């Protein structure tokens, strides 16, 4: 299912291009940089979905370009829609918060639907189910399918998403990980929003942030 992993933008965010090898139907998870690289990688594919695990700039800033080029449907959890719609404000705050100036930014495309808990998207023979995992942001979601979990900024290899930004909640994030992710098959491969992949069982046993 995973066709390509693209590391995009100054925050080195992972964008995942997923596709069915037979039908050529595809989904893009978290296009967080300029859309050109995503569109080059997706050449020849029928991109049906743009799936946003949360509303931070480094995971959504390429959504408009990809949607304009492909007509794909954009999905994000409703709780993160206010954050998503403040994309220009996020651009403006990157200099103050991170010391990085990324320009004036742009308005994102209106979502075509909600990526709520239990929502399923289908492309070819593949199916992804959304799991609402609030904590990093109120509307953070993970995507599960084919023995793979796309964890956004909820869970990393040896770490968790930061909760000191607006809308973050550490206790809620830990609860999401323990009660919604660690109950899944420990052999599930985890592809996070930043950094290398891991396995759920390895994180449950060794992640220092989630130990009881």
Secondary structure, DSSP 8 states (H G I E B T S, - for coil): -EEEEEEETTTTEEEEEEE-TTT-EEEEE---S-HHHHHHHTTTSEEEEEE-SS--HHHHTTHHHHHHHH--EEEE-GGGHHHHHTHHHHHHHHHHHHS----S-------SEE--TT-EEEETTEEEEEEE-TTSSTT-EEEEETTEEEEETTEETTEE----STT--HHHHHHHIIIIITTS-TT-EEEESSS--EEHHHHHHH-TTS--
